[in-house]
Amino acid sequence: MKKYILFIKESCPFCVLALELLEELGLEYNVITVNGNIILAEQVKKAFDWRTFPIVLLQDEDSLKLIGGFTDLESIVINDE
């Protein structure tokens, strides 16, 4: 079963949009908030080679794939409908 994993900052408008989109479509997701933890935020960005938040991953069975940010997520979930 597909599940999205989102690294977010609560003050980030695109993070809020990503959460709202997944909620609206009833898709399964987990959220990891990096607020106030600059070191964690920088490590996550470096690990996935992504410079902005949200960082969206797709977990499908045993694989984990970087989707990207909000617009990448939006494109994928709209095409899957």
ChimeraX attribute file (.defattr): number of C-alpha atoms within 10 A of each C-alpha:
attribute: neighborCount
match mode: 1-to-1
recipient: residues
	/A:1	7
	/A:2	13
	/A:3	15
	/A:4	20
	/A:5	21
	/A:6	24
	/A:7	22
	/A:8	24
	/A:9	22
	/A:10	14
	/A:11	9
	/A:12	13
	/A:13	13
	/A:14	18
	/A:15	22
	/A:16	15
	/A:17	15
	/A:18	22
	/A:19	18
	/A:20	12
	/A:21	17
	/A:22	16
	/A:23	12
	/A:24	9
	/A:25	11
	/A:26	9
	/A:27	13
	/A:28	12
	/A:29	17
	/A:30	12
	/A:31	14
	/A:32	12
	/A:33	15
	/A:34	17
	/A:35	14
	/A:36	9
	/A:37	10
	/A:38	10
	/A:39	9
	/A:40	13
	/A:41	20
	/A:42	14
	/A:43	11
	/A:44	17
	/A:45	16
	/A:46	11
	/A:47	9
	/A:48	14
	/A:49	12
	/A:50	16
	/A:51	14
	/A:52	18
	/A:53	22
	/A:54	30
	/A:55	26
	/A:56	25
	/A:57	21
	/A:58	18
	/A:59	17
	/A:60	12
	/A:61	9
	/A:62	6
	/A:63	8
	/A:64	14
	/A:65	13
	/A:66	17
	/A:67	20
	/A:68	20
	/A:69	21
	/A:70	23
	/A:71	13
	/A:72	14
	/A:73	22
	/A:74	16
	/A:75	11
	/A:76	12
	/A:77	13
	/A:78	10
	/A:79	8
	/A:80	7
	/A:81	6
